Amino acid sequence: MKFTILNKMKPLATLILTIFTLSAFAQDINQAGEVYNEANQAVKAGSFETAIQKYDESIKIASQLGAEGEQIVSGAKTQIPSLYYKIGAAAYKAKKIDEAIGEFENAIKYGNDYGDAETVKKSEKIIPKLYYSKGNALYKEKKYDEALAEYKLSNQLNPNYSRALWGMGLAYGKLKNFDEMDNAFDAAMKIAEAEGDPKMAIKIKSKGKKVFQAEGAGKLQTQAWDDALKYLNTSLKYDDSDKDTYYYLALANNGKKNWDEALKVSQKGLDLSKDENAEYKAKFYYEMGNAYKGKDMNDKACEAYANASHGRFVESANYELKTVLKCN
């Protein structure tokens, strides 16, 4: 008799357990939905950090509900990467660069985890610009080593970002590492030209010419002819039509007794100066006179010195004409 009663009670117990399980399941799915809706409201209110927390919470609840919770899980995962991007954008606008970088990195992480390729792409594009911005701030403070480190990070993340290489070149220049400056500028210029960015290419060429020309001219004052030639020839790479560079090259080559090369660059300077007056051209003729004199070609030296007898070269040219060479 007892066995019969127990057998009759089993279906009842199973029914009660089923009702309890369904009730708990319904409670969980409702809770997940409520939390998900709270996240949506937070997004509308612009409370993106709160929204992320709520979406995370809804994922944890709904992921335990199997197929019934998949829609909530999927919807929450769709929102999270773009919210990190928006937080990063707001931080960037507020000039909180380090914070912005961290949020964009979160956007990349969760974008990869949750399949949001577009947000990943946008975040990866902007982070190098933020490191470049950090480098610029440090450069303005004359913290050139630290600026260089930030520019390098930008370049590592996007090797085709010409501005990072431009910044590296500027920092190397301030640190007197001119070989690396030239390498960085050269790479930046190629990228800028390939991407159709003429303004950046012009900036690089202008700065490269000025820096290397100035360094070369400085080496002339100490008669460091080889160094002068190195920097001046590098300057020509950035602007091969600058008349002063050819004049400095003539000085350096005459200093090294490279007479033929001195004549060559002096003539190039004259060719570029065809619209200038005689006083301007005098410096090139004077160096041609020095080169011809070095080659013992006195007739040509006399001719060159005669053409050089203008402006500030009058006294020196006349000395060569009358005293040294005794030209007719």
C-alpha positions, 0 to 999 in steps of 0.5 A: 500500500505504501509503495502504491502511494509513493508511486502516485506521488512521483508524477506530482513531484516531477510536476512541481519541479518542472513548474519551479524550473520554468518559473526560475527560467522565466525569472532569469530571462525577464531579469536579463531583458530588464538589464538589457533594457536598462543598458539601452536607456543608458545609451540614450542618456549618453551614459556609455560606461553604465551601458557597458556594465549593464550589457555585460551583466545581461550577457552573463545572465542570458548566456546561461539560458541557452537558445532563449538567451541568444538574442540578448547576448547577441544584441549586447555584444553588438553594442559594446565595441562601439560604446568603447569607441564613443568613450574614446572619442569623448576623451580625445575631444577633452584632450585626455589622450592616454585615456582615449588610447585605452578606450580605443584599445578596448574597442579593438579588443571587444571588436575582435571578440564580438565580430565588429570589424568596422569598429576595430578598423576605425580604432586602429586608424585613430590610435597612431594619430593619438601617439603622434599628438602626444609626440607633438606635445612633448616636442613643443616642451623640448622633450625630444627623446620622449617625443621620439618614443611616441612618434615611434609608437605611432609609426609601429602601429601604422608604418604608412602614416607619414606624419609619424615619420615626419615627427621622428625626423624633426625629433632626430634633427633636434637630437643631432642624429641627422642620418636618422633624420634623413631616413625618416624624412625620406620615408615620409616623403615617399609615403606623402607623395604616394598618398597624394598629400602634396602639403606634407611632401612640401613641408618635408622638402622645405625642412630637409633642405633648410636643416641640411643646408644649415648644417653644411654651412656650419661645417664650412666655418670649421673647414670640415669639408667632408661633413659639409659636403655630406650635409649639402649633398643631402640638402640637394635631395630635398631641393636641387634648385637652391642656388645657395646650396650650390655656392656652399658646395663650391666652397667645400669642394674648393676647400678640398681642392676638388677643382673640377667639382667646384667648377661644376657646382659653381656653373650650376649655381650660375645657371640657376641665377640667370635672372639675378644681377651681376652682384649676386652672380659674383660669388659663383664667379669668385669660386670658379676663379679659385678653382681655375687658379687651383688647376693652373688655368690662369687665363680662365681664372682671370676671366672668372675673377673679372666677372666676380668683381662686384659688390662684396667681392670687389676687393678680393677679386681685384686682389687676385686680378692685380696682385696674385695673377697679375691679369692683363 
